[in-house]
């Protein structure tokens, strides 16, 4: 029996794990944890080193990585990374570049001085006219009649004055010889003075009628170009609108001198310290980028636009030509002094 028991226990003894093996197996997870921790620390160290490299200072002048001044006042290195802003802009170089719109310095809208009907209009959009050229005629029959009427009144008043002066002269002679009374002389003086007043009134009425007649002929106020034609023959025109937007026209034409142009700019309020009166400028229209014009700051608005946060600036163009057309977009370089 004893031998059988020993033989049956032999397979079980083979399954027994020694103490040294148990110790080695328990130490394995600890080693893995140590390896993972070391890897994490190494990754953090590499990340911090890369961040420190990104924040490295820009190389000084004379180093192998030279800096190049960018147009906006920021230096750029040869490897493409941004650098610190430049201290100042050189004289004659753009200190600021802004876009605006070409406008005539003076845009004139010609309207009638009284209500009337257009009889003839002799210009169209784009026509060039000279100062005092006849461009519009209004119907003037009524005003010609008024002139004739007041001319008749003036003639009658002058005749009455002539008669009053003759009568006064006669009364003076009679009073000198004591033939007539002093009262008759006073009456003659009153009639003469009344005649003078009537002549003056008639002349004023004639001048008024003639003025209205002259207003029926519209002349160009300046040398310029017709920008808009707003009426046609037989249309009613008035000095100011009434009855809403569908009422009669209030202007015949819009015109301007296209040799006197400006660029109107809405300047961001943050850029106002870079602009001043008489500052030199360079202008180029967006439609013709190869065209360059010189100019200067001619006007700075006295107040800003609160809703837009802008300040209106007008730049006078010194050498405009036919390429510069009102309402075109133009780029303006404000040059440093």
Secondary structure as UniProt FT lines:
FT   HELIX           2..14
FT   HELIX           19..54
FT   TURN            61..62
FT   STRAND          67..69
FT   TURN            71..72
FT   STRAND          74..77
FT   TURN            78..79
FT   STRAND          82..85
FT   TURN            91..92
FT   STRAND          94..104
FT   STRAND          107..110
FT   STRAND          116..121
FT   TURN            125..126
FT   STRAND          128..129
FT   TURN            131..132
FT   STRAND          134..138
FT   HELIX           141..176
FT   TURN            177..178
FT   HELIX           182..215
FT   STRAND          217..219
FT   STRAND          224..229
FT   TURN            233..234
FT   STRAND          236..237
FT   TURN            245..246
FT   STRAND          253..256
FT   TURN            258..259
FT   STRAND          261..268
FT   HELIX           269..274
FT   TURN            277..278
FT   STRAND          280..285
FT   HELIX           286..288
FT   TURN            289..290
FT   STRAND          293..300
FT   TURN            306..309
FT   STRAND          310..317
FT   TURN            322..323
FT   TURN            326..327
FT   STRAND          329..335
//
